[in-house]
Amino acid sequence: MNSAAHTAFQTSIDAGVAELVIDRPPVNALDSQEWLDLARTLEALGQDPQVRVIVIRSEGRGFCAGVDIKELDAHPERIVTVNAGNYATFKAIHRNPVPVIVAVHGYVLGGGIGITGAADIVVASDCASFALPEVDRGAMGGGAHLQRLFPVQKVRYLFLTGDKISAVDAQQYGFIERVVPREQLRETALQIARKIASKSPDMIRIAKEALNGIEDGNLEDKYRWEQGFTLQAYNSTDSAETRRAFVEKRDANF
């Protein structure tokens, strides 16, 4: 087994299965540099001849709370770098030469939705919930990835309200392969990964590229379109107020 440690995540490779574990207390929210590091690591894993499939999971209370809002409150100019890191990470998953399995638990928010929506296979614990509270954070983005998980009107409801939906309720929409107890989550994802890793690596890589090619529209182009509206949102005083209210743990005042 080969392994490597990063500030916010660790990776290991065993029998063709690469495991990337996000571990950035307290809520697995990544800053601008960590998103860029995550993208580069995923790209490198996809190019590694030892790797036949990638599993992404997390430690802690939840899967991923998205971007570090405190960083953006203190340095709003870093939104461009954060956007670049998000875009590169989601692309590195969706366009990765090998299949990517995401195993989620607890909260799946913001960038966590991007990771999940970009993946090939999703496994969830029965404690998982999904939400995209971008409107309440003064930003945009993630709708394209949410739309790979839910139908159009459900996407709009979730995006416009910021409400969360549990994995148990979300299972009816078909994007979750399995819902299991938390203690079974990792092994369930690894079982699926091992099954894929046992097949011809050439055939699996060809299949991944072919399946991406038959999707409706271009996921990366859609997400890039959304990101332009994040920059527009950041020109609004309401956007700054949402971040300040979040940091100060109070209701926003519009």
C-alpha positions in Angstrom: 0.0 0.0 0.0 1.3 3.5 -0.9 0.1 6.5 1.1 0.6 10.2 1.2 -0.6 12.9 3.6 -1.7 16.5 2.9 -2.9 19.2 5.1 -6.6 18.6 4.5 -6.6 15.0 3.2 -4.7 11.8 2.9 -4.4 9.3 0.1 -3.5 5.6 -0.2 -3.4 3.1 -2.9 -4.1 -0.6 -2.4 -4.7 -3.3 -5.1 -5.7 -0.7 -7.7 -8.0 1.2 -5.4 -7.0 4.8 -4.5 -8.6 6.1 -1.3 -8.7 9.8 -0.7 -9.9 10.8 2.8 -10.8 14.5 3.5 -9.9 15.3 7.1 -10.1 19.1 7.7 -11.6 19.8 11.1 -14.0 21.1 12.2 -16.3 20.8 9.3 -14.2 19.7 6.3 -14.5 23.1 4.6 -11.5 23.7 2.4 -9.7 26.9 1.7 -8.7 28.2 -1.7 -5.3 26.5 -1.7 -6.7 23.2 -0.4 -9.2 23.0 -3.3 -6.4 23.5 -5.8 -4.3 20.8 -4.0 -7.2 18.5 -4.0 -7.7 18.9 -7.8 -4.0 18.3 -8.5 -4.0 15.2 -6.3 -7.1 13.7 -8.1 -5.5 14.4 -11.5 -2.3 12.7 -10.4 -4.2 9.6 -9.1 -6.0 9.3 -12.4 -2.7 9.3 -14.3 -1.1 6.8 -11.9 -0.9 3.4 -13.7 -1.5 1.7 -10.3 -4.9 3.3 -9.9 -8.0 1.7 -11.4 -10.7 3.4 -9.3 -10.8 6.2 -6.8 -12.9 6.3 -3.6 -13.4 9.7 -1.9 -14.7 9.8 1.7 -14.2 11.9 4.8 -13.6 11.7 8.5 -15.4 13.8 11.1 -19.0 15.0 11.5 -19.8 15.4 7.9 -18.5 14.8 4.3 -17.8 18.3 3.2 -19.1 21.8 4.1 -17.7 23.3 0.9 -15.5 26.4 0.9 -14.1 28.1 3.9 -16.5 31.0 4.4 -14.3 32.6 7.0 -11.4 32.9 4.5 -13.7 34.6 2.0 -15.1 36.9 4.7 -11.6 38.0 5.5 -10.3 37.9 1.9 -13.2 38.4 -0.6 -10.7 38.8 -3.4 -9.9 35.1 -3.1 -13.2 34.2 -4.6 -11.5 33.9 -8.0 -9.0 31.4 -6.6 -11.7 29.5 -4.8 -13.7 29.4 -8.0 -10.7 28.0 -9.9 -10.1 25.4 -7.2 -13.7 24.3 -7.2 -13.8 24.1 -11.0 -10.6 22.1 -11.2 -11.6 19.7 -8.4 -15.0 18.9 -9.9 -13.5 18.5 -13.4 -10.8 16.3 -12.0 -13.5 14.0 -10.7 -15.9 14.1 -13.6 -13.2 13.9 -16.3 -10.9 11.6 -14.4 -9.7 8.7 -16.6 -10.8 6.2 -13.9 -14.2 5.9 -12.1 -14.7 7.9 -8.9 -16.9 6.6 -6.1 -18.0 9.1 -3.4 -19.0 7.8 0.1 -20.8 10.5 2.0 -22.0 10.9 5.5 -23.4 13.7 7.7 -23.7 17.0 5.9 -23.0 17.3 2.1 -22.9 21.1 1.4 -21.8 23.4 -1.3 -18.5 22.1 -2.6 -19.5 18.7 -1.2 -22.4 18.7 -3.6 -20.0 19.5 -6.4 -17.8 16.5 -5.5 -20.8 14.2 -5.2 -22.5 15.5 -8.4 -19.2 15.0 -10.4 -18.8 11.4 -9.3 -19.6 8.2 -11.1 -21.1 6.3 -8.2 -22.5 7.6 -4.9 -22.8 5.6 -1.6 -24.4 7.3 1.4 -24.8 6.6 5.1 -28.3 6.8 6.5 -27.2 9.9 8.4 -26.2 11.8 5.3 -28.1 14.9 4.1 -27.6 17.1 1.0 -28.0 20.9 0.7 -26.8 23.8 -1.5 -27.1 26.9 0.7 -25.3 29.2 -1.8 -28.0 31.8 -1.8 -27.5 32.1 2.0 -23.7 32.5 1.5 -23.8 35.2 -1.1 -22.6 33.0 -3.9 -23.7 30.9 -6.8 -22.6 27.6 -8.4 -23.3 24.0 -7.8 -26.7 23.8 -9.6 -25.2 22.0 -12.5 -23.8 19.3 -10.2 -27.0 19.2 -8.2 -28.9 18.6 -11.4 -26.9 15.4 -11.9 -28.5 14.2 -8.7 -32.1 15.6 -8.7 -34.6 16.6 -11.4 -35.0 20.2 -12.5 -37.8 21.3 -10.2 -36.3 19.7 -7.1 -33.0 21.4 -7.9 -34.7 24.7 -8.0 -36.5 24.1 -4.7 -33.3 23.0 -3.0 -31.3 25.9 -4.5 -33.8 28.7 -3.8 -34.7 27.6 -0.3 -31.4 26.2 0.9 -33.3 23.3 2.5 -31.6 20.0 3.1 -32.8 16.5 2.1 -31.8 13.3 3.8 -30.2 10.4 2.0 -33.2 8.3 2.9 -35.5 10.7 1.2 -33.1 11.4 -1.7 -32.8 7.7 -2.5 -36.1 7.9 -4.5 -34.4 10.1 -7.1 -32.0 7.2 -8.1 -28.6 8.8 -7.8 -27.6 7.0 -4.6 -26.4 3.4 -5.3 -26.8 2.3 -1.7 -27.8 3.8 1.7 -26.1 2.0 4.6 -25.3 2.5 8.3 -22.3 4.8 8.9 -20.2 1.9 10.1 -20.7 0.1 6.8 -20.0 3.1 4.5 -16.3 2.7 3.9 -16.4 -1.1 3.3 -19.5 -0.7 1.0 -17.7 1.8 -1.2 -14.5 -0.3 -1.2 -16.4 -3.4 -2.2 -17.8 -1.6 -5.3 -14.3 -0.2 -6.0 -12.7 -3.6 -5.8 -15.3 -5.1 -8.2 -14.4 -2.4 -10.7 -10.7 -2.7 -10.1 -10.9 -6.4 -10.9 -11.9 -5.7 -14.5 -9.8 -4.7 -17.5 -8.3 -1.3 -16.7 -8.3 -0.4 -20.4 -12.0 -1.3 -20.8 -13.0 0.7 -17.7 -11.1 3.8 -18.8 -12.7 3.5 -22.3 -16.1 3.1 -20.7 -15.7 6.1 -18.4 -14.8 8.3 -21.4 -17.7 6.9 -23.5 -20.2 7.5 -20.7 -19.0 11.1 -20.2 -19.4 11.7 -23.9 -23.1 10.6 -24.1 -24.2 12.9 -21.2 -26.5 15.8 -22.1 -24.6 19.1 -22.3 -21.2 19.8 -20.9 -21.0 19.8 -17.1 -17.9 21.9 -16.9 -19.3 24.6 -19.2 -22.5 24.7 -17.2 -20.6 25.1 -14.0 -18.4 27.8 -15.5 -21.5 29.7 -16.5 -22.8 29.6 -12.9 -19.4 30.8 -11.6 -19.7 34.0 -13.5 -22.8 34.8 -11.4 -20.8 34.3 -8.2 -18.6 37.2 -9.3 -21.7 39.2 -10.0 -23.1 38.3 -6.6 -19.9 39.4 -4.9 -20.6 42.9 -6.2 -23.7 43.0 -4.0 -23.7 44.3 -0.5 -26.1 41.5 0.4 -23.4 39.0 -0.5 -20.9 40.5 2.0 -23.7 40.6 4.6 -24.5 36.9 4.2 -20.8 36.0 4.9 -20.5 38.4 7.8 -23.7 37.0 9.4 -22.4 33.4 8.9 -19.1 34.2 10.7 -20.9 36.1 13.5 -23.5 33.3 13.8 -26.5 35.6 13.4 -29.3 36.1 10.9 -28.5 38.2 7.9 -30.1 41.6 7.7 -31.2 42.8 4.3 
